[in-house]
Amino acid sequence: MAAHQIGIRQLVEFLRRTGDLSPLTTSDNTAQEGSRIHRKLQKSRSDSYQAEVSLKTTFRYLDEDYVVEGRADGIDYRDDQVMIEEIKTSDLDFQTVPDATIQLYWAQAQVYAYILMQQDHLNELELQLTYVQTPDEKSQPVPGRTPLPKPPASLMH
């Protein structure tokens, strides 16, 4: 039987969804514009930075196989510290982005972190959320969620 597959972003959006229907949270930012800004920002990073890193984990539950996969915007293997960067672009001013949306962004980065920590046997790593406002391409790091400790052993298998 084929494994059930789900993308990390879709998993997080399903699990962490809230009922915020504010009309201020929509953006006219296109996927093409967001991708261009991502590439520009990624190219500006250090030589130890790897852009668009595929991450995948599999597990078995109730005799069914599941595959959870996605692509981290960037992973920086600098010195003795690993950092995962999640980049988000929008034409909205950062101050108007609802907290629930910011929490979804962090949750996505946390799933990437879990997979990478399991895969590379890491005890900790840093998470960086970078928000880029598209009209002027002003970027800002979003504080919080670093460093991330290793998940409990009970979650590792």
Secondary structure as a PSIPRED ss2 file (coil, helix, strand):
# PSIPRED VFORMAT (PSIPRED V4.0)

   1 M C   1.000  0.000  0.000
   2 A C   1.000  0.000  0.000
   3 A C   1.000  0.000  0.000
   4 H E   0.000  0.000  1.000
   5 Q E   0.000  0.000  1.000
   6 I E   0.000  0.000  1.000
   7 G E   0.000  0.000  1.000
   8 I H   0.000  1.000  0.000
   9 R H   0.000  1.000  0.000
  10 Q H   0.000  1.000  0.000
  11 L H   0.000  1.000  0.000
  12 V H   0.000  1.000  0.000
  13 E H   0.000  1.000  0.000
  14 F H   0.000  1.000  0.000
  15 L H   0.000  1.000  0.000
  16 R H   0.000  1.000  0.000
  17 R C   1.000  0.000  0.000
  18 T C   1.000  0.000  0.000
  19 G C   1.000  0.000  0.000
  20 D C   1.000  0.000  0.000
  21 L C   1.000  0.000  0.000
  22 S C   1.000  0.000  0.000
  23 P H   0.000  1.000  0.000
  24 L H   0.000  1.000  0.000
  25 T H   0.000  1.000  0.000
  26 T C   1.000  0.000  0.000
  27 S C   1.000  0.000  0.000
  28 D C   1.000  0.000  0.000
  29 N C   1.000  0.000  0.000
  30 T C   1.000  0.000  0.000
  31 A H   0.000  1.000  0.000
  32 Q H   0.000  1.000  0.000
  33 E H   0.000  1.000  0.000
  34 G H   0.000  1.000  0.000
  35 S H   0.000  1.000  0.000
  36 R H   0.000  1.000  0.000
  37 I H   0.000  1.000  0.000
  38 H H   0.000  1.000  0.000
  39 R H   0.000  1.000  0.000
  40 K H   0.000  1.000  0.000
  41 L H   0.000  1.000  0.000
  42 Q H   0.000  1.000  0.000
  43 K H   0.000  1.000  0.000
  44 S C   1.000  0.000  0.000
  45 R C   1.000  0.000  0.000
  46 S C   1.000  0.000  0.000
  47 D C   1.000  0.000  0.000
  48 S C   1.000  0.000  0.000
  49 Y E   0.000  0.000  1.000
  50 Q E   0.000  0.000  1.000
  51 A E   0.000  0.000  1.000
  52 E E   0.000  0.000  1.000
  53 V E   0.000  0.000  1.000
  54 S E   0.000  0.000  1.000
  55 L E   0.000  0.000  1.000
  56 K E   0.000  0.000  1.000
  57 T E   0.000  0.000  1.000
  58 T E   0.000  0.000  1.000
  59 F E   0.000  0.000  1.000
  60 R E   0.000  0.000  1.000
  61 Y E   0.000  0.000  1.000
  62 L C   1.000  0.000  0.000
  63 D C   1.000  0.000  0.000
  64 E E   0.000  0.000  1.000
  65 D E   0.000  0.000  1.000
  66 Y E   0.000  0.000  1.000
  67 V E   0.000  0.000  1.000
  68 V E   0.000  0.000  1.000
  69 E E   0.000  0.000  1.000
  70 G E   0.000  0.000  1.000
  71 R E   0.000  0.000  1.000
  72 A E   0.000  0.000  1.000
  73 D E   0.000  0.000  1.000
  74 G E   0.000  0.000  1.000
  75 I E   0.000  0.000  1.000
  76 D E   0.000  0.000  1.000
  77 Y E   0.000  0.000  1.000
  78 R E   0.000  0.000  1.000
  79 D C   1.000  0.000  0.000
  80 D C   1.000  0.000  0.000
  81 Q E   0.000  0.000  1.000
  82 V E   0.000  0.000  1.000
  83 M E   0.000  0.000  1.000
  84 I E   0.000  0.000  1.000
  85 E E   0.000  0.000  1.000
  86 E E   0.000  0.000  1.000
  87 I E   0.000  0.000  1.000
  88 K E   0.000  0.000  1.000
  89 T E   0.000  0.000  1.000
  90 S E   0.000  0.000  1.000
  91 D C   1.000  0.000  0.000
  92 L C   1.000  0.000  0.000
  93 D C   1.000  0.000  0.000
  94 F H   0.000  1.000  0.000
  95 Q H   0.000  1.000  0.000
  96 T H   0.000  1.000  0.000
  97 V C   1.000  0.000  0.000
  98 P C   1.000  0.000  0.000
  99 D H   0.000  1.000  0.000
 100 A H   0.000  1.000  0.000
 101 T H   0.000  1.000  0.000
 102 I H   0.000  1.000  0.000
 103 Q H   0.000  1.000  0.000
 104 L H   0.000  1.000  0.000
 105 Y H   0.000  1.000  0.000
 106 W H   0.000  1.000  0.000
 107 A H   0.000  1.000  0.000
 108 Q H   0.000  1.000  0.000
 109 A H   0.000  1.000  0.000
 110 Q H   0.000  1.000  0.000
 111 V H   0.000  1.000  0.000
 112 Y H   0.000  1.000  0.000
 113 A H   0.000  1.000  0.000
 114 Y H   0.000  1.000  0.000
 115 I H   0.000  1.000  0.000
 116 L H   0.000  1.000  0.000
 117 M H   0.000  1.000  0.000
 118 Q H   0.000  1.000  0.000
 119 Q H   0.000  1.000  0.000
 120 D H   0.000  1.000  0.000
 121 H C   1.000  0.000  0.000
 122 L C   1.000  0.000  0.000
 123 N C   1.000  0.000  0.000
 124 E E   0.000  0.000  1.000
 125 L E   0.000  0.000  1.000
 126 E E   0.000  0.000  1.000
 127 L E   0.000  0.000  1.000
 128 Q E   0.000  0.000  1.000
 129 L E   0.000  0.000  1.000
 130 T E   0.000  0.000  1.000
 131 Y E   0.000  0.000  1.000
 132 V E   0.000  0.000  1.000
 133 Q E   0.000  0.000  1.000
 134 T C   1.000  0.000  0.000
 135 P C   1.000  0.000  0.000
 136 D C   1.000  0.000  0.000
 137 E C   1.000  0.000  0.000
 138 K E   0.000  0.000  1.000
 139 S E   0.000  0.000  1.000
 140 Q E   0.000  0.000  1.000
 141 P E   0.000  0.000  1.000
 142 V E   0.000  0.000  1.000
 143 P C   1.000  0.000  0.000
 144 G C   1.000  0.000  0.000
 145 R C   1.000  0.000  0.000
 146 T C   1.000  0.000  0.000
 147 P C   1.000  0.000  0.000
 148 L E   0.000  0.000  1.000
 149 P E   0.000  0.000  1.000
 150 K C   1.000  0.000  0.000
 151 P C   1.000  0.000  0.000
 152 P C   1.000  0.000  0.000
 153 A H   0.000  1.000  0.000
 154 S H   0.000  1.000  0.000
 155 L H   0.000  1.000  0.000
 156 M C   1.000  0.000  0.000
 157 H C   1.000  0.000  0.000
